[in-house]
Amino acid sequence: MPDFRGSEGVWTRNPVAELSADIVSYLRDPELRARAWLARRDNPARGAQPNAGHLALVELERQRSVRILTQNVDRLHVRAGSSPRKVLELHGNMFEVVCTDPKCGWTGTLDGVLARIEAGEPDPKCERSGGILKPATVMFGQQLDPEVIGRAAQFARASAVFLAVGTSLRVHPAAGLCEVAVAAGADLVIVNDEATPYDELATELIREPISEALPKLVGELSRVSSATAQAATEAEVSGGSDGSGGS
């Protein structure tokens, strides 16, 4: 699947497509909404499967305390096996739909709305209030949930290693979590094909594909953990044998 902002990204090749992610344009233009629903219907992410990068993070969770702060809306982390309670969806998800009428609060499934489109409704409205429907994602012009981004900042401040994976780090406030983590003493590792505004803060920059880089990283962290545990065990044994480290 192509990314959004890379050299071959969806929005790079078709700037008009980016308008469908802008809340003001989306609410104003019914033809744009109709095109956006068709794009969601045909989005390859709906049938995508987790890759080696997702699976590497599942393995990392077995070894260390891990929190995943994701801007992705495809829920592939959970489908790969990461604990749902440890995955924070900063920008929502693409599989649920909400009514934009603040007095309504209706939520439903993307599949349910797509069924209405297939039945001949190009721009389905909320059946409860008649309001405009949108996916449960945070669009440009919308604020992130304060509680969600607040929890993300707490996790960033508490991290020893902060991995920024597959992101241009140009969308705020999510991108600023890198700075939050580094200011609190974390090592920042950036895995991305292209340069980002936060490269100078990084302890390490990795330009390899995610599905190759993350398994390597997790393997390295696993070896470090094993070596540290072995050294601690040897030190304990050594301390106990000379009578200086009894309890």
Rosetta blueprint (number, residue, H / E / L):
1 M L
2 P L
3 D L
4 F L
5 R L
6 G L
7 S L
8 E L
9 G L
10 V H
11 W H
12 T H
13 R H
14 N L
15 P H
16 V H
17 A H
18 E H
19 L H
20 S H
21 A H
22 D E
23 I H
24 V H
25 S H
26 Y H
27 L H
28 R H
29 D L
30 P H
31 E H
32 L H
33 R H
34 A H
35 R H
36 A H
37 W H
38 L H
39 A H
40 R H
41 R H
42 D L
43 N L
44 P H
45 A H
46 R H
47 G H
48 A L
49 Q L
50 P L
51 N L
52 A H
53 G H
54 H H
55 L H
56 A H
57 L H
58 V H
59 E H
60 L H
61 E H
62 R H
63 Q H
64 R L
65 S L
66 V L
67 R L
68 I E
69 L E
70 T E
71 Q L
72 N L
73 V L
74 D L
75 R L
76 L H
77 H H
78 V H
79 R H
80 A H
81 G L
82 S L
83 S L
84 P H
85 R H
86 K H
87 V E
88 L E
89 E E
90 L L
91 H L
92 G E
93 N E
94 M E
95 F E
96 E E
97 V E
98 V E
99 C E
100 T L
101 D L
102 P L
103 K L
104 C L
105 G L
106 W L
107 T E
108 G E
109 T E
110 L H
111 D H
112 G H
113 V H
114 L H
115 A H
116 R H
117 I H
118 E H
119 A L
120 G L
121 E L
122 P L
123 D L
124 P L
125 K E
126 C L
127 E L
128 R L
129 S L
130 G L
131 G L
132 I E
133 L E
134 K E
135 P E
136 A E
137 T E
138 V L
139 M L
140 F E
141 G L
142 Q L
143 Q L
144 L L
145 D L
146 P H
147 E H
148 V H
149 I H
150 G H
151 R H
152 A H
153 A H
154 Q H
155 F H
156 A H
157 R H
158 A H
159 S L
160 A L
161 V E
162 F E
163 L E
164 A E
165 V E
166 G L
167 T L
168 S L
169 L L
170 R L
171 V L
172 H L
173 P L
174 A H
175 A H
176 G H
177 L H
178 C H
179 E H
180 V H
181 A H
182 V H
183 A H
184 A L
185 G L
186 A L
187 D E
188 L E
189 V E
190 I E
191 V E
192 N L
193 D L
194 E L
195 A L
196 T L
197 P L
198 Y L
199 D H
200 E H
201 L H
202 A L
203 T L
204 E E
205 L E
206 I E
207 R L
208 E L
209 P L
210 I H
211 S H
212 E H
213 A H
214 L H
215 P H
216 K H
217 L H
218 V H
219 G H
220 E H
221 L H
222 S H
223 R H
224 V H
225 S H
226 S H
227 A H
228 T H
229 A H
230 Q H
231 A H
232 A H
233 T H
234 E H
235 A H
236 E H
237 V H
238 S H
239 G H
240 G H
241 S H
242 D L
243 G L
244 S L
245 G L
246 G L
247 S L
